[in-house]
Amino acid sequence: MNNPNYKPIILIFDSGIGGLSVYNEIKKQFPNIHYIYIFDNAGFPYGNKEQLFIIKRIINIFEKIVSIFSISLAIIACNTASIISLFELRKRYVFPIIGLVPAIKPSVKITKNGIIGLLATHNTITSMYVNKLIYKFAKNCIILKIQSSKLVYLAEEKFIGKKIFLKDLQYVINPWLKQSQKPDTVILGCTHFVLLRDELQKVLPSNTYLIDSNIAIANRVSYLLKYTLIKIGYLKENIAFCTCINSKSIQISLTLKKYGFPILQELKFTEIINLN
């Protein structure tokens, strides 16, 4: 098949625009394949929602998308959504589904003083899965946790061009700044926070190393595309979907064009009653 529009189609999903930080890393390696970006702005944010709510919404959205497009692989570009929904999604779909988790293991290799900061949302920080990762890989380190939904909203505001004040970020991380021994390594445990990397670097001590999972995810995508058999599909151009068209999503659509998504459409889906 020689039609240039038949290529791998990568689906990237998040509740907001944080997943674009993952998309950026993948696109560096694969600039010429197709991308579908979905943000569930009607359900945003996921960080403090009930687990069943998150699972049902994501499955409903996936069911609609796979009925329209031939997906090669999918990325749940949200730590909370990955931790909660990945098991259910992999039971339902045959294409590879990649999830994000906070970069606990690599942070242990980076820290020099053994004090690691974990910056994430409520559902991520309190999840049993993350706490198991900490026990398995970082039990000899001190893990200082800060949960914040404020930073999620700040990242969304920055994305549409609003001014971000450093004092707002400083307020969030103030518990670390008051420590006599501060984290020398900080895990960005939410894809939204990656979009605030520059601002966080300014309010944290200058020697603080910020780590996220995005490069690891891009490398995993690279492996799957190069060494596994995946289907390809037709897509005229990259497309983005939201679950509610409103004034903010229209603002977001203007910036999405700069990311290579010329079209933003509202995804309408029906509720699935039975998840079995």
N, C-alpha and C positions, 0 to 999 in steps of 0.2 A: 504494500500500500504506500504510494508515493505522495499522497496528500499531506502537505506540511502542517495542516491543522490537526492531524492525528498524532498525538503525543501523549506522554503520561500526564494525567490530571491529578494534582495534589490538592486535597481538601484541607484547609486550615481552619480550625474552629476555636472560638473564644467567646466569652460573654461580652467582651468589649474590644478595644483596639490593641490590647497588650500583645496579642498573637502576631501582630505585624513585626514585632522585634524578632520573632522566630522566622517569619517569612523572609526578612532581610538577610538572615544568615544563610538560609537555604538558597535564595536567589543568587547569592554570590557564587555558589557552586553550579547552579542550574538556572541560568538566566532565560533559557529559551524553551522551557516547558510550560504547561498550562497550570494556572493556579485559580482556585475558588476560595475566597475568604468569606467566612460567615461569622457575624457577631450577633449574639442574642441580646440585643439592647433592651428588649421588652422584659427579659429576665435578669438583667444586670442590676447589681453585681452578684456573683455566685458565692463570694467569700463568707457570707453569713446566712445563706439559704439552707433549707432542709435538704438532706441527701436525696430523698425520694423525688422532690421537686426537680432537682438538678438532673437526675438520671432520666426521668420521664421527658423532660424538655429536650435533652440531647438526643435521645432515641427518636422522638417525634421529628426533630429536625433532620437527623440522618436518614430516616425513612423517606422523607420528602425528597431530599437531595439525591439519594441513590435511585429513586424512581425517575429522575430526569437525566442524570449524568452518569457516565461510566468512570467511576472513581478508581484510580490506581492505588493510592494509599492516602491515609488520613492522619492528621496530627491534631491531637487535643492540646492546643497551645495555651493551657491554663492548668496550673498545678492543682487547684481545688477540683476542677472537673475531671482531671486525669485520675486522681486518687479515688474519687467517688464512682466514676462511671466506666473506667477502662475495662474492667472484668466483664460487665454486661455487654459492652459494645463488641468486644472480641468474640463473644459467644454468638453474636448475631450476624457478623459480616466476615466475608472470606478475604477481603483485601487487608493488607497490613495496617494496623492502627498504632501509632506511636504516641506515648504519653510523656508528660513532663513531671519530674519530681525535683524538689530542691537538691542542689548539688552538695549534699552532705559529704559523700566519700571524697571527691576531689578537694574539698575545702580543708580536710584533715591533712592532706599532703602539702597544702600551701601555708597554713598557719605556722608562725614561728613562736608565738607566745602561748599557743594552746587555747586561746580564747576566740571563739567563733560567734558571730552574730547571725541570727536567722531572722530575716525580715520577710513576713508573709501575711496572708489574710487569716482570719480566725479558723476557718475550716481546715486550712492546710496545717497550721501550727498545732492544732488540737487533734489532728488525725492520728489514729493508731499506727498507720503505715509510716508516717514521718518519724514518729517516736521510736518505731522499730529500727528505722535506718540510723537514727542517732545512737541507739544502743549498740547496733551492730558495728558501725564504722567510727563512731566518735565518742565512745564511752570514756576515753581517757582525756577528752577535751572538755572545756567549759562551754556550754552552748547557751548564749544569752538570746532570748526570743523577744521580738516585738511584733505584735499583730497590728495591722493598720488597714482600714478601708479608706482612710483619708488620702493616702498616697495613690490609691487606685483612681479616685476622682481627680486628683491633681494631674495624673498622667493623661486622663481623658481631656482635661482642660488645656493642657499644653499641646495636645495633638491638634486641637482646632484653633491654635494660635493665641490662646489667652496667656497673660503674663503669670508666671509662677514665682512666688515669693519664697526665698530661701528660709525665712523664719518659720514658714509652715512646715517645711521638712525638718528643720532643726527641732521644732516642738515634738515631732513624732519620735525622733531618735534621741531625745534628751536623756532618757534613762541610761543610754550607753555613754553619753558625753559626761555624765556625772560620775561614772565609774573611775576609780583610781587606776585600774588596769582595764583598758578598753579593748574591744575586739580588734585584732589586726586583719581579720578576714571577715567579710560580710557576704552572706548568701542572699541573693535577690530571689526570693522564693515565690515571686509572682511576675508574670511576663510584663505586666504594666510597669513594674518598678524599673525594668531595663530601660524604658523610655525616659526615666528620670536619673539615669546613671550620672550624667554630668553634674546635675544639681546635688545629688547625694555625695558625690566625690568632693564637692566644695564644702559641705557642712560636716563631713567626717574628717578625722585626723588625716593628714596628707599621706601617711604611709599605709592607709587602709586599702586592702585589695578587695575589689568587688567581683564576685563570681556568679555566673548564671549557667543555665543548662543549654543555652541556645546553640552553641557550636557543637556540642555533643549530639543534639537532635539533628542538626544539619549533616553531621557525619553519618548518623544512622540512616538518614534518607539516602545519602550517597551510596551506602552499602546496598540498601534494598534495590535501588534503581540499577546498580551495576551488576549485582550478583544474584538477583532473584527474578523469577519470571512474573512480570506484572502486566496487566492489560493496559492498553492505551485507549484514548477516546477522542472524540471530536469536540473542539471548543473554538469558536471563531476568535475570541479574545478572553483575557482574564475577566472574571466577574466577581463582584462582591455582593453579599446578601446581608440584610439586617432583618430583624423580626418585627420592626416597627418603624415606619417612615414618620419622622417628626422633624422639628426645626434643627435639633442637634444632629440627627443622622444626615440631614442635608448638608450641614457644615462639615461633617466628617467626610462626606462623599467628595468634597472639593480637595481634601488632602489625599484621599484614597487615589485620586487620579495621578498624583505625583508618585505614588507607590506602584503604579502600573495597573490600577483597576479603574478603567474608564466608566464602568457601569455599576451602579448600586440599585438593587431591586429589593423589594420587600418579599420575604419568604413566608408564604401562608401555608400552615400545616394543620392537620387535624390531630386531636388528642388520641393517644393509644391507651385504652383502658387496662388491658392485661399485659403485663411485662414478662409473663412466663414464656 
